[in-house]
Amino acid sequence: MAVDRDNPGDLARRAAERRSRRSGRSVEADPWRRESFLLPRLLAREKARELFERYPKAAYMTEIEFWRECADDQIEFVVRRLPTAD
């Protein structure tokens, strides 16, 4: 099986565009902040924990929006959160 080699930023942009098409909103009007990562499995877990500690789900609605296993035990994931906790 071939592995898609898009960079995490391209992946996040395409995911946001798909969501905006489904919802009828423009990508620019999307209130969510997204960060993409491609890290070895253990570092990916640490990074996800760090982000959930820094941006708690209750305040920022933080979530792992997308993830996949890549070659060489790498994990690619996109974290979505609100920019501020109001």
N, CA, C and O atoms as a GROMACS GRO file, in nm:
protein
  344
    1MET      N    1   0.084  -0.119   0.000
    1MET     CA    2   0.000   0.000   0.000
    1MET      C    3   0.088   0.125   0.000
    1MET      O    4   0.180   0.135   0.082
    2ALA      N    5   0.063   0.217  -0.089
    2ALA     CA    6   0.141   0.340  -0.097
    2ALA      C    7   0.098   0.436   0.014
    2ALA      O    8  -0.020   0.445   0.048
    3VAL      N    9   0.196   0.507   0.069
    3VAL     CA   10   0.170   0.604   0.175
    3VAL      C   11   0.168   0.742   0.114
    3VAL      O   12   0.259   0.779   0.041
    4ASP      N   13   0.064   0.818   0.143
    4ASP     CA   14   0.053   0.955   0.095
    4ASP      C   15   0.158   1.040   0.166
    4ASP      O   16   0.167   1.035   0.289
    5ARG      N   17   0.236   1.116   0.092
    5ARG     CA   18   0.348   1.192   0.150
    5ARG      C   19   0.318   1.341   0.161
    5ARG      O   20   0.412   1.422   0.160
    6ASP      N   21   0.193   1.381   0.171
    6ASP     CA   22   0.162   1.523   0.190
    6ASP      C   23   0.216   1.567   0.325
    6ASP      O   24   0.225   1.488   0.419
    7ASN      N   25   0.252   1.694   0.334
    7ASN     CA   26   0.299   1.742   0.463
    7ASN      C   27   0.178   1.771   0.553
    7ASN      O   28   0.067   1.788   0.502
    8PRO      N   29   0.197   1.776   0.683
    8PRO     CA   30   0.084   1.794   0.774
    8PRO      C   31   0.004   1.922   0.749
    8PRO      O   32  -0.118   1.923   0.769
    9GLY      N   33   0.069   2.029   0.706
    9GLY     CA   34  -0.003   2.153   0.677
    9GLY      C   35  -0.101   2.137   0.562
    9GLY      O   36  -0.212   2.188   0.567
   10ASP      N   37  -0.059   2.064   0.457
   10ASP     CA   38  -0.149   2.037   0.344
   10ASP      C   39  -0.267   1.954   0.388
   10ASP      O   40  -0.381   1.977   0.347
   11LEU      N   41  -0.240   1.857   0.473
   11LEU     CA   42  -0.346   1.771   0.525
   11LEU      C   43  -0.449   1.852   0.604
   11LEU      O   44  -0.569   1.835   0.584
   12ALA      N   45  -0.403   1.939   0.692
   12ALA     CA   46  -0.494   2.022   0.772
   12ALA      C   47  -0.575   2.116   0.682
   12ALA      O   48  -0.694   2.136   0.705
   13ARG      N   49  -0.509   2.174   0.581
   13ARG     CA   50  -0.580   2.265   0.490
   13ARG      C   51  -0.690   2.192   0.414
   13ARG      O   52  -0.801   2.243   0.401
   14ARG      N   53  -0.658   2.072   0.362
   14ARG     CA   54  -0.760   1.996   0.289
   14ARG      C   55  -0.875   1.955   0.380
   14ARG      O   56  -0.991   1.959   0.338
   15ALA      N   57  -0.845   1.916   0.502
   15ALA     CA   58  -0.951   1.879   0.597
   15ALA      C   59  -1.041   1.999   0.625
   15ALA      O   60  -1.163   1.984   0.630
   16ALA      N   61  -0.983   2.116   0.643
   16ALA     CA   62  -1.061   2.238   0.668
   16ALA      C   63  -1.147   2.274   0.547
   16ALA      O   64  -1.262   2.315   0.562
   17GLU      N   65  -1.091   2.257   0.428
   17GLU     CA   66  -1.168   2.286   0.306
   17GLU      C   67  -1.287   2.192   0.292
   17GLU      O   68  -1.396   2.234   0.253
   18ARG      N   69  -1.267   2.063   0.322
   18ARG     CA   70  -1.379   1.967   0.315
   18ARG      C   71  -1.488   2.004   0.414
   18ARG      O   72  -1.606   2.002   0.380
   19ARG      N   73  -1.448   2.039   0.536
   19ARG     CA   74  -1.547   2.078   0.636
   19ARG      C   75  -1.624   2.202   0.593
   19ARG      O   76  -1.745   2.210   0.609
   20SER      N   77  -1.552   2.299   0.539
   20SER     CA   78  -1.618   2.424   0.500
   20SER      C   79  -1.715   2.400   0.384
   20SER      O   80  -1.821   2.463   0.378
   21ARG      N   81  -1.680   2.311   0.292
   21ARG     CA   82  -1.772   2.280   0.182
   21ARG      C   83  -1.899   2.213   0.234
   21ARG      O   84  -2.009   2.243   0.188
   22ARG      N   85  -1.883   2.123   0.331
   22ARG     CA   86  -2.000   2.055   0.389
   22ARG      C   87  -2.088   2.153   0.466
   22ARG      O   88  -2.211   2.143   0.461
   23SER      N   89  -2.027   2.248   0.535
   23SER     CA   90  -2.105   2.340   0.619
   23SER      C   91  -2.148   2.466   0.544
   23SER      O   92  -2.233   2.541   0.593
   24GLY      N   93  -2.091   2.490   0.425
   24GLY     CA   94  -2.125   2.609   0.348
   24GLY      C   95  -2.053   2.734   0.397
   24GLY      O   96  -2.087   2.844   0.354
   25ARG      N   97  -1.954   2.720   0.485
   25ARG     CA   98  -1.878   2.834   0.536
   25ARG      C   99  -1.743   2.840   0.467
   25ARG      O  100  -1.691   2.739   0.421
   26SER      N  101  -1.686   2.958   0.459
   26SER     CA  102  -1.553   2.971   0.400
   26SER      C  103  -1.448   2.928   0.501
   26SER      O  104  -1.471   2.933   0.622
   27VAL      N  105  -1.332   2.888   0.451
   27VAL     CA  106  -1.223   2.848   0.538
   27VAL      C  107  -1.180   2.966   0.626
   27VAL      O  108  -1.146   2.947   0.742
   28GLU      N  109  -1.181   3.086   0.570
   28GLU     CA  110  -1.140   3.204   0.645
   28GLU      C  111  -1.232   3.232   0.763
   28GLU      O  112  -1.188   3.289   0.863
   29ALA      N  113  -1.360   3.194   0.754
   29ALA     CA  114  -1.456   3.219   0.861
   29ALA      C  115  -1.453   3.110   0.967
   29ALA      O  116  -1.524   3.118   1.067
   30ASP      N  117  -1.372   3.009   0.948
   30ASP     CA  118  -1.362   2.898   1.041
   30ASP      C  119  -1.301   2.947   1.172
   30ASP      O  120  -1.191   3.002   1.171
   31PRO      N  121  -1.369   2.929   1.285
   31PRO     CA  122  -1.317   2.982   1.412
   31PRO      C  123  -1.208   2.895   1.475
   31PRO      O  124  -1.146   2.938   1.573
   32TRP      N  125  -1.181   2.777   1.422
   32TRP     CA  126  -1.088   2.683   1.483
   32TRP      C  127  -0.944   2.710   1.446
   32TRP      O  128  -0.914   2.753   1.334
   33ARG      N  129  -0.854   2.686   1.540
   33ARG     CA  130  -0.711   2.684   1.515
   33ARG      C  131  -0.670   2.538   1.499
   33ARG      O  132  -0.713   2.453   1.576
   34ARG      N  133  -0.590   2.511   1.402
   34ARG     CA  134  -0.544   2.374   1.377
   34ARG      C  135  -0.393   2.371   1.371
   34ARG      O  136  -0.329   2.459   1.312
   35GLU      N  137  -0.336   2.269   1.434
   35GLU     CA  138  -0.193   2.247   1.428
   35GLU      C  139  -0.171   2.104   1.382
   35GLU      O  140  -0.236   2.011   1.431
   36SER      N  141  -0.079   2.085   1.289
   36SER     CA  142  -0.050   1.954   1.234
   36SER      C  143   0.089   1.909   1.278
   36SER      O  144   0.181   1.989   1.288
   37PHE      N  145   0.102   1.779   1.304
   37PHE     CA  146   0.227   1.723   1.349
   37PHE      C  147   0.254   1.590   1.280
   37PHE      O  148   0.160   1.517   1.246
   38LEU      N  149   0.380   1.559   1.259
   38LEU     CA  150   0.424   1.429   1.210
   38LEU      C  151   0.543   1.392   1.298
   38LEU      O  152   0.653   1.445   1.281
   39LEU      N  153   0.520   1.301   1.394
   39LEU     CA  154   0.620   1.269   1.495
   39LEU      C  155   0.628   1.119   1.517
   39LEU      O  156   0.533   1.046   1.488
   40PRO      N  157   0.742   1.072   1.570
   40PRO     CA  158   0.747   0.932   1.613
   40PRO      C  159   0.639   0.907   1.718
   40PRO      O  160   0.600   0.999   1.790
   41ARG      N  161   0.591   0.785   1.727
   41ARG     CA  162   0.477   0.751   1.812
   41ARG      C  163   0.488   0.807   1.954
   41ARG      O  164   0.394   0.872   2.000
   42LEU      N  165   0.598   0.783   2.023
   42LEU     CA  166   0.610   0.829   2.162
   42LEU      C  167   0.610   0.982   2.172
   42LEU      O  168   0.549   1.038   2.263
   43LEU      N  169   0.678   1.049   2.080
   43LEU     CA  170   0.678   1.196   2.081
   43LEU      C  171   0.540   1.251   2.047
   43LEU      O  172   0.500   1.355   2.099
   44ALA      N  173   0.467   1.181   1.960
   44ALA     CA  174   0.331   1.224   1.926
   44ALA      C  175   0.242   1.219   2.049
   44ALA      O  176   0.162   1.310   2.072
   45ARG      N  177   0.254   1.112   2.128
   45ARG     CA  178   0.175   1.103   2.252
   45ARG      C  179   0.210   1.216   2.348
   45ARG      O  180   0.121   1.279   2.406
   46GLU      N  181   0.338   1.242   2.363
   46GLU     CA  182   0.382   1.350   2.453
   46GLU      C  183   0.329   1.485   2.405
   46GLU      O  184   0.282   1.565   2.485
   47LYS      N  185   0.337   1.510   2.275
   47LYS     CA  186   0.291   1.638   2.220
   47LYS      C  187   0.141   1.654   2.240
   47LYS      O  188   0.095   1.762   2.277
   48ALA      N  189   0.064   1.547   2.217
   48ALA     CA  190  -0.081   1.554   2.237
   48ALA      C  191  -0.113   1.584   2.384
   48ALA      O  192  -0.198   1.668   2.413
   49ARG      N  193  -0.046   1.516   2.476
   49ARG     CA  194  -0.068   1.543   2.620
   49ARG      C  195  -0.034   1.688   2.654
   49ARG      O  196  -0.109   1.754   2.727
   50GLU      N  197   0.078   1.736   2.602
   50GLU     CA  198   0.120   1.874   2.626
   50GLU      C  199   0.013   1.973   2.578
   50GLU      O  200  -0.019   2.069   2.648
   51LEU      N  201  -0.040   1.950   2.460
   51LEU     CA  202  -0.141   2.041   2.405
   51LEU      C  203  -0.270   2.037   2.486
   51LEU      O  204  -0.332   2.141   2.508
   52PHE      N  205  -0.312   1.917   2.530
   52PHE     CA  206  -0.433   1.907   2.612
   52PHE      C  207  -0.414   1.971   2.748
   52PHE      O  208  -0.510   2.021   2.807
   53GLU      N  209  -0.291   1.971   2.802
   53GLU     CA  210  -0.264   2.040   2.928
   53GLU      C  211  -0.265   2.191   2.908
   53GLU      O  212  -0.319   2.265   2.991
   54ARG      N  213  -0.205   2.236   2.799
   54ARG     CA  214  -0.198   2.380   2.772
   54ARG      C  215  -0.334   2.436   2.731
   54ARG      O  216  -0.369   2.548   2.769
   55TYR      N  217  -0.411   2.360   2.653
   55TYR     CA  218  -0.541   2.403   2.602
   55TYR      C  219  -0.646   2.299   2.644
   55TYR      O  220  -0.683   2.214   2.563
   56PRO      N  221  -0.694   2.304   2.768
   56PRO     CA  222  -0.789   2.202   2.817
   56PRO      C  223  -0.915   2.194   2.731
   56PRO      O  224  -0.965   2.295   2.681
   57LYS      N  225  -0.964   2.073   2.714
   57LYS     CA  226  -1.082   2.049   2.632
   57LYS      C  227  -1.201   2.131   2.680
   57LYS      O  228  -1.276   2.184   2.598
   58ALA      N  229  -1.220   2.141   2.811
   58ALA     CA  230  -1.335   2.214   2.866
   58ALA      C  231  -1.333   2.362   2.828
   58ALA      O  232  -1.439   2.421   2.807
   59ALA      N  233  -1.216   2.422   2.818
   59ALA     CA  234  -1.206   2.565   2.788
   59ALA      C  235  -1.190   2.594   2.639
   59ALA      O  236  -1.248   2.689   2.588
   60TYR      N  237  -1.110   2.513   2.570
   60TYR     CA  238  -1.075   2.541   2.431
   60TYR      C  239  -1.140   2.444   2.332
   60TYR      O  240  -1.122   2.458   2.211
   61MET      N  241  -1.216   2.346   2.383
   61MET     CA  242  -1.278   2.244   2.299
   61MET      C  243  -1.173   2.171   2.214
   61MET      O  244  -1.198   2.138   2.099
   62THR      N  245  -1.057   2.148   2.272
   62THR     CA  246  -0.944   2.084   2.206
   62THR      C  247  -0.978   1.939   2.173
   62THR      O  248  -1.037   1.868   2.254
   63GLU      N  249  -0.939   1.896   2.053
   63GLU     CA  250  -0.956   1.756   2.015
   63GLU      C  251  -0.857   1.718   1.906
   63GLU      O  252  -0.808   1.803   1.832
   64ILE      N  253  -0.830   1.589   1.899
   64ILE     CA  254  -0.752   1.535   1.788
   64ILE      C  255  -0.851   1.518   1.673
   64ILE      O  256  -0.938   1.431   1.678
   65GLU      N  257  -0.838   1.602   1.572
   65GLU     CA  258  -0.934   1.603   1.462
   65GLU      C  259  -0.908   1.490   1.363
   65GLU      O  260  -1.002   1.434   1.306
   66PHE      N  261  -0.783   1.456   1.344
   66PHE     CA  262  -0.745   1.353   1.247
   66PHE      C  263  -0.614   1.293   1.292
   66PHE      O  264  -0.528   1.363   1.346
   67TRP      N  265  -0.597   1.164   1.270
   67TRP     CA  266  -0.467   1.101   1.292
   67TRP      C  267  -0.454   0.979   1.204
   67TRP      O  268  -0.553   0.919   1.163
   68ARG      N  269  -0.329   0.943   1.176
   68ARG     CA  270  -0.302   0.822   1.099
   68ARG      C  271  -0.160   0.775   1.129
   68ARG      O  272  -0.073   0.854   1.167
   69GLU      N  273  -0.140   0.646   1.110
   69GLU     CA  274  -0.007   0.587   1.124
   69GLU      C  275   0.063   0.596   0.989
   69GLU      O  276   0.005   0.560   0.886
   70CYS      N  277   0.185   0.642   0.989
   70CYS     CA  278   0.265   0.651   0.868
   70CYS      C  279   0.381   0.552   0.878
   70CYS      O  280   0.392   0.477   0.975
   71ALA      N  281   0.464   0.551   0.777
   71ALA     CA  282   0.579   0.462   0.775
   71ALA      C  283   0.674   0.491   0.891
   71ALA      O  284   0.672   0.601   0.946
   72ASP      N  285   0.754   0.395   0.926
   72ASP     CA  286   0.857   0.410   1.029
   72ASP      C  287   0.801   0.448   1.165
   72ASP      O  288   0.863   0.523   1.240
   73ASP      N  289   0.681   0.397   1.198
   73ASP     CA  290   0.618   0.420   1.328
   73ASP      C  291   0.599   0.569   1.358
   73ASP      O  292   0.612   0.612   1.473
   74GLN      N  293   0.568   0.646   1.256
   74GLN     CA  294   0.538   0.789   1.270
   74GLN      C  295   0.386   0.805   1.279
   74GLN      O  296   0.311   0.730   1.217
   75ILE      N  297   0.344   0.904   1.354
   75ILE     CA  298   0.202   0.937   1.366
   75ILE      C  299   0.182   1.079   1.314
   75ILE      O  300   0.252   1.172   1.356
   76GLU      N  301   0.088   1.094   1.224
   76GLU     CA  302   0.050   1.226   1.173
   76GLU      C  303  -0.084   1.260   1.235
   76GLU      O  304  -0.178   1.180   1.229
   77PHE      N  305  -0.095   1.379   1.294
   77PHE     CA  306  -0.222   1.416   1.355
   77PHE      C  307  -0.245   1.566   1.348
   77PHE      O  308  -0.152   1.645   1.337
   78VAL      N  309  -0.372   1.602   1.355
   78VAL     CA  310  -0.415   1.741   1.353
   78VAL      C  311  -0.493   1.767   1.481
   78VAL      O  312  -0.588   1.695   1.513
   79VAL      N  313  -0.452   1.872   1.554
   79VAL     CA  314  -0.520   1.911   1.677
   79VAL      C  315  -0.602   2.036   1.646
   79VAL      O  316  -0.551   2.132   1.588
   80ARG      N  317  -0.728   2.033   1.686
   80ARG     CA  318  -0.817   2.146   1.664
   80ARG      C  319  -0.855   2.205   1.799
   80ARG      O  320  -0.881   2.132   1.894
   81ARG      N  321  -0.857   2.341   1.807
   81ARG     CA  322  -0.897   2.408   1.930
   81ARG      C  323  -0.948   2.548   1.897
   81ARG      O  324  -0.924   2.600   1.789
   82LEU      N  325  -1.018   2.606   1.992
   82LEU     CA  326  -1.057   2.745   1.977
   82LEU      C  327  -0.938   2.832   2.012
   82LEU      O  328  -0.855   2.792   2.094
   83PRO      N  329  -0.926   2.951   1.954
   83PRO     CA  330  -0.809   3.035   1.978
   83PRO      C  331  -0.803   3.093   2.119
   83PRO      O  332  -0.694   3.120   2.170
   84THR      N  333  -0.917   3.112   2.183
   84THR     CA  334  -0.919   3.166   2.319
   84THR      C  335  -1.024   3.094   2.402
   84THR      O  336  -1.117   3.033   2.349
   85ALA      N  337  -1.007   3.102   2.532
   85ALA     CA  338  -1.106   3.044   2.623
   85ALA      C  339  -1.191   3.158   2.677
   85ALA      O  340  -1.149   3.230   2.767
   86ASP      N  341  -1.308   3.175   2.622
   86ASP     CA  342  -1.395   3.284   2.664
   86ASP      C  343  -1.488   3.243   2.774
   86ASP      O  344  -1.568   3.323   2.821
   0.00000   0.00000   0.00000
